[in-house]
Amino acid sequence: MTADDLLAPLDLAFWNLESAEHPMHLGALGVFSAHSPAAGAHAADLLAARASGVPGLRMRIRDVWQPLAFGGAVREADPHFDPRHHVRLHAPAADFQTAAGRLMERPLERGRPPWEAHVLPGEDGASFAVLFKFHHALADGLRALTLAAAVLDPMDLPERRPRPAEPARRLVPDMDRLRGLLRGAVSDVGRALDIGASLAVSGLGVRSSTALTAAPSGTRRTSGVVIDLDDVHRIRKVAGGTVNDVLIAVVAGALRRWLDERGDGSAGVRPRALIPVSQRRPRTAHPQGNRLSGYVVRLPVDDPDPLGRLAHVRTAMDRNKDAGPARGAGAVALLADHVPALGHRLGGPLAGQAARFWFDILVTSVPLPSLGLKLGGNPVDEVFPYAPLARGQALAVAVSTYRGRVHYGLVADAEAVPDLDRVAHALTAEVETLITACGP
């Protein structure tokens, strides 16, 4: 075992947050056009054959109790790796989202490499879907995309520019570097205090809704929405802000519509949304470790004006960006670096319970390549990302942009949100409302 094999602190935190009733995997549902009714079965064979050649998919996570990593965990190649344990072909499905919800609620096997690929042939024979599941300790959204792309058809990617040569390391560290390390340590202490204070302030006057909270039931329901990216750009050009601002504001408006329709009411409701921000280091650093921070934004669900909601989101996001992802309540994940391995192991269950004191709903963006994805020559038409559902929360939202369209992937506790399709419909309706508000 080497230091490079050890799970990064945040990965270890995700590994220990999980329980049988509360899995911590993320997912993505790709929907393919099928060239033949047998395309799904052929896709399963391809995935199994290609998985054996991807080193990252052979990695299992093993707990360690050695003195220098007591309570930690390592990634290591599984000597008994069999892709048939991970790639599964199912009976034809009438509704891919319904099937995905049932599969998302099943925890991954912790004794094997923690990922699965479920192939779902369509009943019509004209399409099939693949649900990828990756434990968050194995991969974040970007790393999961890399692993999934490795078993899809090869893509013609532009050549990477060569990395500049690293300066030779000195046997004796220079004083400037030592002073920099000391200043960094002092800065880390100040940052931790700032994050803690911001977290305490963010919890004051919380105005969420009971519809967004749920006792963990171990059940999951998924849904998906596709909107035209051109519509998002049209809204952005008129109202200002970024594409991400518009997509977050759409979530705020959809929650308002959903709460009012189900009778919970939106008056006074301003839930805290956690917007993750990747802090992944350059390619010279370890690629597999999660490096996440985030922004906490109070969604203006109680504002009846769609453009007013967008303006509020834009202002809040600008304020967060000015402060930077290392500051504020959303940067709590950065504190994982300062917790010893045993602390993550013992404190994992408690930390999981604390998510509801930090934020009320997760709204995350998952990057996708602009190039078309294929499997066995069958093109991907839709890609719905699924985020892990935080303990005590009822709903999580993930967003991806693929080939000119925006895909919202919704994951909910099935018992707490039996009407998830109404949330999906509300997202579509909110886009139309914003377009109307922007005028001709």
Helices and strands as residue ranges (DSSP letters): G 3-5, H 9-17, E 25-33, H 39-51, G 55-58, E 59-63, G 67-69, E 73-77, G 83-85, E 87-89, H 96-104, E 115-121, E 127-135, H 141-151, H 175-202, G 210-212, E 221-228, H 229-239, H 243-262, E 272-278, E 292-298, H 306-323, G 329-338, H 341-353, H 355-358, E 361-365, E 374-375, E 378-386, E 395-402, E 405-412, H 420-438
